[in-house]
Amino acid sequence: MARVLGAQAVAALGEDHSIEQGILVARVNQDSHLDLVLGDESGMPHVAFGRGDGTFAADPEAPEATLGTAWPMSVMRGACADTPPVDTRFPLAIGDLNADGVADWVSPAACC
């Protein structure tokens, strides 16, 4: 489980996974709420979308059903957006690098 300091927020990965690569906070889905990106033991990123009230859910379309959980996500990068990801490792950083309003992922692997 991941606990956010100063809040009661908790997000858990599935039973077969543990958070070992780190935790990043970013606006992944472009709403006004901060989201959690959690790196499991293999480096696969999982996301828990912030609800704006200190709680997180894996599916923003069904928040009550997925409250307190995080799901794995594929990392699609720049020119690779139309191809299957070759690297799904936990990102080094997340931020809007080109000021387009979309969160960009800084990954340790080369694209395509």
LUMVEX-747544 format. One record per residue: x, z, y of N, C-alpha, C, O in turn; residue in three letters. Coordinates in pm, whole numbers, padded with zeros to 5 digits, always signed. Example, Ala and Ser with C-alpha at 12.3 -4.5 7.8 and 13.67 -1.06 7.14 Angstrom:
<ketors>
+01319+00780-00569+01230+00780-00450+01320+00780-00330+01424+00846-00332ala +01285+00708-00225+01367+00714-00106+01290+00787+00003+01341+00804+00114ser 
</ketors>
This chain:
<ketors>
+00083+00000-00118+00000+00000+00000+00087+00000+00125+00199+00050+00124met +00033-00057+00230+00102-00056+00359+00023+00031+00456-00099+00018+00466ala +00091+00117+00523+00027+00199+00625+00085+00160+00760+00206+00145+00773arg +00000+00144+00858+00043+00110+00991+00059+00240+01069-00035+00319+01078val +00177+00262+01124+00203+00385+01197+00107+00401+01314+00080+00305+01386leu +00058+00519+01332-00031+00548+01444-00174+00504+01422-00256+00514+01513gly -00207+00456+01304-00343+00412+01276-00380+00454+01134-00295+00494+01055ala -00506+00444+01105-00555+00475+00972-00564+00351+00884-00615+00357+00773gln -00514+00239+00934-00527+00112+00864-00447+00111+00735-00332+00155+00731ala -00509+00061+00630-00442+00048+00501-00476-00090+00444-00591-00135+00452val -00375-00156+00388-00397-00283+00320-00318-00279+00190-00202-00239+00190ala -00379-00318+00082-00315-00313-00049-00306-00452-00109-00393-00536-00088ala -00200-00476-00186-00187-00599-00264-00256-00575-00397-00300-00464-00425leu -00265-00678-00479-00325-00664-00611-00247-00567-00698-00134-00530-00664gly -00305-00526-00808-00243-00428-00897-00105-00469-00947-00021-00383-00973glu -00081-00598-00961+00045-00646-01016+00154-00664-00911+00263-00712-00943asp +00128-00626-00785+00224-00649-00678+00251-00522-00598+00168-00432-00592his +00369-00519-00538+00404-00409-00448+00471-00467-00324+00532-00574-00329ser +00459-00396-00213+00518-00442-00087+00664-00401-00088+00697-00283-00076ile +00753-00501-00101+00896-00472-00107+00978-00551-00007+01091-00512+00024glu +00924-00662+00046+01002-00747+00135+00980-00716+00282+01059-00759+00367gln +00875-00642+00315+00853-00606+00454+00711-00627+00500+00625-00675+00426gly +00690-00590+00626+00559-00603+00691+00582-00662+00829+00668-00615+00903ile +00506-00765+00863+00508-00823+00997+00368-00814+01055+00269-00817+00983leu +00361-00803+01186+00234-00799+01257+00228-00923+01346+00320-00947+01425val +00122-01002+01334+00108-01126+01412-00038-01166+01416-00120-01114+01341ala -00070-01259+01505-00204-01318+01509-00200-01444+01424-00172-01553+01473arg -00229-01428+01296-00218-01538+01200-00333-01637+01216-00310-01758+01212val -00454-01590+01234-00570-01680+01238-00623-01704+01378-00739-01745+01393asn -00544-01681+01479-00574-01718+01617-00695-01650+01678-00748-01697+01778gln -00742-01539+01618-00845-01463+01687-00774-01360+01776-00652-01366+01790asp -00845-01270+01833-00783-01174+01925-00729-01050+01855-00683-00957+01921ser -00733-01047+01721-00690-00929+01647-00556-00951+01577-00528-01059+01526his -00474-00847+01576-00347-00854+01504-00371-00847+01354-00459-00774+01308leu -00293-00923+01279-00303-00929+01133-00174-00874+01072-00071-00867+01139asp -00180-00837+00944-00062-00791+00872-00017-00898+00775-00100-00956+00703leu +00112-00926+00771+00170-01014+00671+00264-00925+00589+00358-00866+00642val +00237-00916+00460+00308-00826+00370+00387-00906+00268+00333-01000+00209leu +00513-00872+00247+00596-00943+00149+00602-00867+00018+00643-00751+00016gly +00560-00932-00091+00561-00863-00221+00701-00865-00283+00797-00909-00220asp +00711-00817-00407+00840-00803-00474+00913-00936-00493+01036-00937-00505glu +00841-01047-00497+00904-01178-00513+00927-01246-00379+00986-01354-00373ser +00881-01185-00271+00894-01244-00139+00774-01326-00098+00775-01384+00011gly +00671-01333-00181+00549-01407-00148+00475-01334-00035+00450-01214-00046met +00439-01406+00073+00364-01342+00180+00215-01328+00143+00155-01418+00085pro +00159-01214+00179+00017-01186+00164-00035-01152+00303+00038-01095+00385his -00160-01185+00332-00214-01155+00465-00337-01067+00454-00421-01083+00365val -00345-00974+00548-00465-00891+00567-00504-00911+00713-00429-00875+00804ala -00621-00969+00736-00665-01003+00870-00721-00881+00941-00805-00809+00886phe -00675-00858+01064-00723-00747+01144-00866-00769+01189-00907-00881+01220gly -00942-00660+01190-01082-00667+01232-01102-00614+01374-01213-00617+01426arg -00994-00565+01437-01003-00515+01572-01043-00369+01583-01054-00315+01693gly -01065-00305+01469-01105-00164+01470-01008-00078+01389-01041+00035+01351asp -00889-00132+01362-00790-00058+01284-00802-00080+01135-00728-00019+01057gly -00895-00166+01092-00908-00198+00950-00869-00344+00929-00865-00423+01023thr -00840-00377+00803-00794-00511+00766-00869-00559+00643-00909-00479+00559phe -00888-00692+00633-00957-00751+00519-00888-00881+00481-00836-00951+00567ala -00887-00912+00352-00823-01034+00303-00899-01159+00345-00837-01264+00368ala -01029-01151+00356-01110-01268+00390-01191-01237+00515-01285-01157+00510asp -01157-01299+00629-01233-01273+00752-01378-01319+00745-01462-01276+00825pro -01409-01408+00650-01546-01455+00633-01630-01356+00552-01753-01357+00561glu -01565-01271+00474-01633-01169+00394-01557-01037+00406-01505-00985+00306ala -01550-00982+00527-01466-00864+00548-01506-00741+00470-01419-00667+00424pro -01634-00717+00453-01676-00597+00380-01637-00603+00233-01602-00502+00173glu -01643-00722+00175-01610-00739+00033-01460-00730+00007-01419-00699-00105ala -01378-00758+00109-01233-00760+00089-01162-00657+00176-01041-00668+00199thr -01234-00558+00226-01178-00456+00314-01062-00384+00246-01073-00341+00131leu -00953-00370+00318-00837-00296+00268-00750-00372+00170-00665-00312+00105gly -00770-00504+00158-00689-00583+00065-00617-00695+00139-00654-00731+00251thr -00515-00750+00077-00441-00864+00129-00428-00966+00018-00407-00931-00099ala -00440-01095+00054-00430-01203-00044-00304-01284-00020-00256-01291+00093trp -00249-01347-00126-00132-01434-00109-00169-01555-00023-00283-01600-00023pro -00071-01606+00049-00095-01727+00129+00024-01819+00118+00137-01776+00098met -00003-01948+00131+00104-02048+00132+00158-02059+00273+00083-02047+00370ser +00285-02082+00284+00349-02097+00414+00372-02246+00438+00458-02308+00374val +00296-02303+00529+00312-02444+00563+00391-02452+00692+00360-02380+00788met +00492-02537+00697+00583-02541+00809+00587-02680+00873+00602-02780+00803arg +00574-02686+01003+00595-02805+01084+00567-02936+01017+00453-02968+00985gly +00673-03015+00995+00660-03148+00937+00611-03144+00794+00573-03247+00738ala +00612-03028+00734+00569-03015+00594+00420-02984+00582+00372-02958+00471cys +00347-02984+00690+00208-02941+00688+00121-03019+00590+00021-02966+00540ala +00157-03143+00562+00075-03223+00471+00128-03226+00328+00075-03298+00244asp +00231-03149+00299+00289-03146+00166+00280-03006+00109+00270-02909+00185thr +00282-02992-00023+00282-02858-00082+00405-02782-00036+00512-02841-00021pro +00392-02651-00014+00508-02575+00034+00617-02568-00072+00590-02550-00191pro +00742-02584-00027+00855-02571-00118+00912-02430-00112+00992-02391-00196val +00870-02354-00010+00920-02219+00007+00804-02129+00044+00738-02150+00146asp +00781-02031-00036+00673-01938-00006+00729-01797+00012+00661-01698-00014thr +00855-01790+00057+00916-01660+00079+00865-01595+00206+00820-01662+00299arg +00873-01463+00208+00834-01385+00324+00911-01433+00446+01033-01448+00440phe +00843-01459+00557+00911-01513+00676+01001-01409+00742+00979-01289+00730pro +01102-01458+00812+01190-01371+00890+01119-01321+01015+01141-01209+01061leu +01032-01407+01070+00960-01373+01192+00838-01463+01204+00833-01571+01145ala +00741-01417+01281+00622-01497+01312+00599-01485+01462+00602-01376+01518ile +00576-01600+01526+00549-01600+01670+00514-01740+01715+00535-01837+01641gly +00461-01752+01833+00425-01882+01888+00548-01942+01955+00569-01923+02075asp +00629-02013+01879+00757-02063+01928+00745-02179+02024+00832-02197+02110leu +00639-02259+02012+00626-02378+02097+00507-02370+02193+00464-02472+02247asn +00453-02250+02215+00346-02224+02313+00222-02310+02292+00158-02351+02389ala +00187-02337+02165+00066-02414+02138-00051-02325+02096-00159-02375+02065asp -00031-02194+02096-00137-02101+02061-00150-02076+01912-00241-02004+01869gly -00061-02135+01832-00065-02119+01687+00060-02043+01643+00170-02071+01690val +00042-01946+01553+00156-01869+01503+00247-01958+01420+00201-02026+01328ala +00376-01958+01453+00477-02033+01377+00554-01935+01289+00575-01819+01326asp +00595-01982+01171+00666-01899+01074+00813-01940+01071+00844-02058+01055trp +00902-01844+01087+01045-01869+01074+01081-01829+00931+01074-01712+00894val +01119-01930+00852+01143-01910+00709+01291-01927+00678+01360-02002+00747ser +01340-01858+00574+01481-01871+00539+01519-01998+00467+01637-02016+00434pro +01425-02089+00440+01456-02212+00367+01437-02334+00455+01363-02331+00554ala +01505-02440+00418+01491-02567+00491+01358-02632+00457+01303-02610+00349ala +01309-02712+00546+01181-02781+00526+01199-02900+00432+01298-02972+00439cys +01103-02918+00346+01092-03030+00254+01222-03062+00188+01230-03155+00108cys 
</ketors>
